[in-house]
Amino acid sequence: MNPTITRHCRLIVVESQSIVGKALCHLLASDRELEVICDARTLDEGSIAVHQPDLLLIDMDDFAAEFDDLIAQARIASPGTRIVVLTSHAQQQSMQRCLACGVDGYLVKDVSPGELIRACKAVARGETYFDARVAGGLLRRLKSERPAEDELSLRESEIIRLIAGGLSNKEIGDRLCLSEKTVKNHISRIFSKLQITARTQAAIYAIRNGIA
């Protein structure tokens, strides 16, 4: 008998172009951990409230004008749902707008299928995932806005920058030649210093304070 496939993340795809939406659904459903429960042409808070998905994947380009209000409505309809944005615009202002709305992931549409799947799974696990090409430029642009008094050590700054880039603890450890346990200890100290409890908050702190 074939082993039972366990789905860990229930998601809704919001894409106005039907053929693109179907292609995204097919791609995401190919992963054993992702279950596409609905694909919609518009962001309908009623459907979100009914389904209570773990994740929303939204094409921001379709709703640029009313994006902020739609995200706020989605948050009200399903507070526990995490949100990943797809966009064709690799613009720092666009990412900053998404951060202000509290989205958990931001990807430019030229990412590979594999990276899209990794991003969705990472965000579903409670992590953040921001396109490093855009995030890096935003960090540099905001560097002048850093607080006068540094709160983090150099190593902690390196780690929070990688958190903002969407890396897992293991990936951070591999990048910095640290054990996963050491990375976890650093993250615990970061959370304590900044009085935060989630990786999303750490990523927002990194973006807002220009940590590079």
Disulfide bonds with the S-S distance in Angstrom:
none
